[in-house]
């Protein structure tokens, strides 16, 4: 009986150790797209899970490279990672860290790859080409942005917002990088697609203000304007939103007359101008016809003519104002009936 219990206990222990070894062999992935990016990677430490198969970092690096050359990429990834954990401060560790990040990228492990390139940047920045790392992270962020998810559901769907924390980290990593205006533009576009219009406007405006001569400045200006139009369309009877959008549209047409978006901006300006004039007219008509407040109606009609002197209702409003003024003069108390 005791021997059977001993054997059962040993089998249980063996299963636990086997599961632990399997978990350790897997490349770690962040719990979400931005958890690990937000917190920053902790320094890798030696441990049972990361035992190298060679005695020195030079031999371990060669061993991992040979595995990769043989097409055993998962095995190579584990050995690159073991080198970094065991001999973190050696020159070979920076080479292994980069090779591990590239290994994950090649295998489509994009979030893990992005984070491993971030680790390379954080711990081995002096030993790596900074711009090349940014190029890798940019390509990865684009892959995530354009990836299709849930392919079993009618061919899948795109979720570009999943790339948002990656592009934001890129903007932080390379504030003077040559492609950072493009990064800011994509941040704005993703936020716009996700209907976060106020934040999208901020991203577009930052690009336009920091790099006014960049080829994307015009597109960013129109992107911010487009978001204001969408906000105005969401709140169709909000005069403030409508006026903000109209002001932005007028500014865009003035600042970028040669833009391919100028025609569309002009059409949107005319459409919103008609809506705003209708709001002004409806308010004046309410005071006149419904509320029977001629003095308020005269003020509102005058405001309408001042703002929209060429509107279709302008002649009708002028005639009605003269009628109200005549009625006021004809009544003893100076007000219309």
Secondary structure as GFF3:
##gff-version 3
##sequence-region A 1 337
A	DSSP	alpha_helix	2	25	.	.	.	ID=ss1
A	DSSP	alpha_helix	35	39	.	.	.	ID=ss2
A	DSSP	three_ten_helix	48	50	.	.	.	ID=ss3
A	DSSP	alpha_helix	57	69	.	.	.	ID=ss4
A	DSSP	alpha_helix	73	86	.	.	.	ID=ss5
A	DSSP	alpha_helix	91	106	.	.	.	ID=ss6
A	DSSP	alpha_helix	110	123	.	.	.	ID=ss7
A	DSSP	three_ten_helix	125	127	.	.	.	ID=ss8
A	DSSP	alpha_helix	130	146	.	.	.	ID=ss9
A	DSSP	beta_strand	148	149	.	.	.	ID=ss10
A	DSSP	beta_strand	157	158	.	.	.	ID=ss11
A	DSSP	three_ten_helix	160	163	.	.	.	ID=ss12
A	DSSP	alpha_helix	164	173	.	.	.	ID=ss13
A	DSSP	alpha_helix	180	193	.	.	.	ID=ss14
A	DSSP	alpha_helix	197	210	.	.	.	ID=ss15
A	DSSP	alpha_helix	217	234	.	.	.	ID=ss16
A	DSSP	alpha_helix	239	255	.	.	.	ID=ss17
A	DSSP	alpha_helix	262	285	.	.	.	ID=ss18
A	DSSP	pi_helix	286	290	.	.	.	ID=ss19
A	DSSP	alpha_helix	294	307	.	.	.	ID=ss20
A	DSSP	alpha_helix	314	330	.	.	.	ID=ss21
###
